[in-house]
Amino acid sequence: MEGLILNFRRSVSNQYNNQMIINVDLDHKDKAKQLVGKTVVWKSPKGTEIKGEVRSSHGNKGNLRVLFEKGMPGQAIGTKVEIK
């Protein structure tokens, strides 16, 4: 299953560099809750991989909140990830 990185998880004054919001084309948050605990892999253009884990759903449209093992670069926004 593939997803698209939308943005960092953030508030008005803080940005969490190791947490991303991912869109998976699910239409409801109950379907997104079934993916909690799955592994997410982002591959950079140079070939390095950063792994993460789905922690929870985000919002009512079926987006996911993913905690990665280290901070993600800004170039990751708008790229695809693989959910296993």
Number of C-alpha atoms within 10 A of each C-alpha: 8 14 20 18 21 17 17 21 18 13 8 5 5 8 13 13 17 16 23 25 24 27 21 19 13 14 12 14 17 13 14 24 17 11 17 16 14 13 17 20 17 21 15 15 9 6 8 8 11 16 17 21 20 23 18 19 23 18 13 12 17 19 26 26 22 27 22 21 12 12 13 17 11 10 9 19 16 13 14 19 22 14 18 12
